């Protein structure tokens, strides 16, 4: 034999890595129930931000956001810069009482005035605390570009907004603002009661009755 496998080595014991905390992302063991939305959150000559679906879980809800962009009358360099600023970790200058115009931001506001926004979040997953922060929390789950037919002058970015815990059983507002994209503050009313009812129908991937089979 020319290539021989290496001798067996004793693996060093490593402590298990903690998973993503429940306040930051949907549970991995649960399917979630889809609530069809089909809402347009904002539209400009270059940008359309939509909320196609909401996925309700027992611990929160995942708002699936599509950000469609086209170059239209923008220069190629300006369009590229706008595309990059979809991802908040690519935006600098946030903090010290300043919000850069190219920072895309989302937030929710409940009927009692309680708010949660994506502003100021850190994206170092290795340093996320396991202990939950004060509720509510709106976490931006970075996605990727959706494959759509077309050319380099248009594209769609898919994102997820994880709201923890589930909203109250009443209407609440979802806000978006993106000055660099021409998106002024836009508020859309969502039905908290419908989301909570859908969450109650969410089922685990491995029901207790099927365990051990």
N, C-alpha and C positions, 0 to 999 in steps of 0.2 A: 504493500500500500504506500503510495507516494505521500498523500496527505493523511496524517494521522490526527485523530482528535486529541486535544490536550488532556492531561490527567485531571481527574476530578478534584475540584477545590472546595474546601469548606466555606460556605457562604457566611459572611459576617451577619450577625443579627442586626436588623435595622428596625427602629420603631416605626409603626405604620404612620403614613402621612395623613394628616387630617384632611377630610374632604371639604368641599365648599360648604360654608355654613348655610343653614336653611333660610336665614334672612337675606342672603345674597343671591340665591338661585333657586329654581324649582327643584322639588325632590326628585331624585333619580329613580325611585321605586314607584312612582305614580304617573298614570297616563295623562291626567288632566282632561277637562271637558272644554271643547271649543265653543266659544260664543261668537257667532258671525257679527262682524261690525260693518265693514265696507265703508268706513267713514273717511272723508278727506279732511285732514287736520289743517292743511295750509296749501296754497297754490300761488306761484309767481311765474313769470315768463320762463324761468330757468329751473324751478324747483316745484315738485309736488310731494307732499308728505302725507301718507295714508296709514290707516290702521285697519288692515284687512281682517284680522281676527284677534280675539282675546282667548287665552287658554287658562282656565280656572283650575286651581289646585286647592287642597285643603289648607295650605299654609300661605297662599297668596295667589296672584294672577300675573300671567306673562302677557304683556301687550306687544304683539308682533307688528313692528313698524317698517314700512317700506319708504325709502327716500329715493325718488326718481329725479334724475338730473339730466339736463341737456345743455349743450354749450350755447346754442342760439346765437346771440350777438356778442358773447364774451370772447375775449382773446383766448388762445389755447393755454397760455400760462395762467391766466386768471381762472380758467375752468379747472385746470389741474389743481391749483391751490384750493379751490372750493371743494373739489372731490376729496382731497386729503383731510380737510377740516371737518369732514363728517365724523372722523374718529377723534374723540376728545383727547386721547393721549398724544396726538400729533399737534395739539394747540398749545402754544406757550403764552406766558404772561398772565395766567389766571391767578388771582389772589390779590391781597393788599387792597381790597375794595374795588377791584377792577375786573370787568368781564370783557374780554376781547370780542370784537364784532364777529370774528370767525368761529366763535364757540357756539355750537349747536346745543341748545339746552331744552330739557323737558322737565315738567313738574306736574304734581297733582295737588288739588286743593279740595278739602272736604267742606261740608256745609257749615261746620263749626269754626272754619278758618284755618284748621290745621293743614300744613303744607309739607311736601317732600319734593326735592328736586335732585337732578343729576349734577348740579354744579358742585365742584370741589371734590369729586370722587377720585380715589386712587385706584389704579388698575394693576397693582402688584398683588396677584392672587396668593402668592406665598406668604404674604404678611397680613392677610385678612384676619381680624380677631374672630374667634369662635363665639365669644359672648355677643349677644345681639345688641345693636345700638338702640337708642330711643326710637320707638315706632311713631309714625310710619317711616318706611325707607323705600326709596325708588332707586334701584340699581340698574345701570346700563350694561347689558350683556352684549359685548361686541360680537357682531356677526361677520358677514362677508358680502361680497358682491353677488347678486343673483344673476344667473346666466339668462340673458334675454337676447333675442335677435336684434341686430342693429349695427352701429358702428362705434368708433371711439368718441363720437360727439354726444353720446347718451349712455346712461347706465342706471342701475338700480342697486342700492345698498340696503340689505336687510338687517334690522336691529331688533333687539328684545329689551323691553323695559319690565323689570321684575318688581312688582309692588308687594311689599310685605308689611304687615299681614294682610288678609283680605280686606277690602274696603267695607265701610258701613253699608247697611241695607238702605241706601238712599242715593240720590244722584250726587255726582261729584264732577269736578272739572279736570280735564287733562290739558295742560298748556304747553305750547312750543314757541320758541323764538330763535331766530337765526339772522341777525342783521346783515351779515355778509352775503347771505342768500336772498336778501330782500324780504325775509319773513318777519313781519312784525308780530308782537305777542298775539297769539291766536288761542282761544279757549274753546274746548269742545266738551259737551256734557255727556257723561257716561252713566249707565244704569248700574249702581252698586248692587241693588237687589237681584238683578239678573245674573251678575257675576257670582254672588254668594250662592244662589240657588244652583248654578252650574257646578260650583266647587263641591257641593254636597253630592253630586252625581259622579264625581271623579272616582275612578277605581284604581287599585294598585295593579302593577304588572304581574305580580305573583300573589294572588289571593291566598289567605291562610288555608283555605280548603285544598289548595293545590300544592302546598309546600310538602316536601318529602317524596313527591312522586318522581 
